């Protein structure tokens, strides 16, 4: 797409890659660039630097934004440990991650509010998401909980540690982030999303010698790779969703360097490294036990560690020796941020760099085959043959899911048993359909038993009575065995997984059947091209009802669940 006059959001714009991307964007003449970073001073300092580099651009061409995009907007400027140590905010964070996505959770999120405010056409995400999530370090949390359990903790302490453990789970956080990102982009009509991903190991294998502990390879490092891989697969799915933003990912498999080379204070997580008194008076004897954390800290000299370093952005600040080691041939080696930025710009403009992971996965996966499509008819014919031999209707077993699938299949099967033909459904009033199906249910014990035995209840025509079995898939069990009943909840449950015999649902089915028939009837009789799939021939001229075909049509049109790529 053309970048000119488009609004571009660069997530992680202060960082190493984001910095290069922002500068490469300017010659493309976007309308404005929103530059984000975790901290206010980072975002504002970067915008100040950009304004000095490009003084000819309008005052509000570069817009700073700061905060954590993985939490709600109220928490975006808070340190994560502060949130986890605050009982009230910790519970809110836990619900934001673990509950079903609601409008409230979506609208309260920082990324949603950022996108709604600026409505970006293009998003370039250079945040090291895998590091941010995996380095919350589930393993340290485990060790802390293990120690806590051994010391006869109070109930309150167990609750606190359990909540912290839930808030540290990697996959739920990643899933919630993608859910919110996808819905936010859809709402503001973002056209393209490009992620700068990671392999987690700089392209090295399980033998990577650079680690975070004496363990090799480090579980924390492999957690980063795992999150990065899961992130890629979720983006792969996002790229296969009709109506969403074009989705791409550039995944460097080397260290990324560099931002600057200088002599200055060495900082770790934004803080200077204090020099410790190295007097031999502090020598300890290696006897009996080695204390990991000192009860009495060793005196500091008051000086800070200063040296020559190379700043590789989020990857860290390296000494000359460290950089020479990691970038040596046969080690991690490296790629420059400018090369990544060039790939990003080229991909956005419609070029093919060969470095888009999503496109690579599309081309490498084994798609549905001609042979399988050819054999599908034979499989269906055999199923029909066995149905006739055994005098049964093979409708739904609630093994595929969701419960709505089983509900819809059973409802259209009941309509088939009453009406016989698709077009005949429209010739019976909704009231009569409801009465006739209810009579069928009452007189056919085997039929109703098969429905409720798979966890699909039957809502009777009065809308107040329910025939159910021992198991009920909807509503799902969420820790509470009793739920308050309301008309709205009955409507929701009936929609999600109850066979609904109410008159209103019969009207809904008639509208569906009419839409199917109208769609097919609009195809000209002399149009025998390959353009149309669901023509009158597909529907057997409406003389029969194929329940699976009908429900697949519903999933495509009502659920917006159409497969986009082969």
Secondary structure by P-SEA (a helix, b strand, c coil): cccccbbbbbcccccaaaaaaaaaaccccccbbbbbcccaaaaaaaaaaaaaaccccccccbbbbbcccccccccccccaaaaaacaaaaaaaaaaccccccaaaaaacaaaaaaaaccccbbbbccaaaaaaaaccaaaaaaaaaaaaaacccaaaaaaaaaaaaaaccaaaaaaaaaaaaaaaaaacccbbbbbccccccccccccccccccccccaaaaaaaaaaaaaaaaaaaaaacccccbbbbbbbccccccccccccccccccccccccccccccccccccccccccccccccccccbbbbbbbccccccccaaaaaaaacccccccccaaaaaaaaaaaaacccccccaaaaaaaacccccaaaaaaaaaaaaaaaaaaaaaccccccccccccaaaaaaaaaaaaaaaacccaaaaaaccaaaaaaaaaaaaaacaaaaaaaaaacbbbbcccccbbbbcccccccccccccbbbbcaaaaaaaaacccccccaaaaaaaaaaaaaaaaaaaaccccccccccccccccccccccccaaaaaaaaaacccccccccc
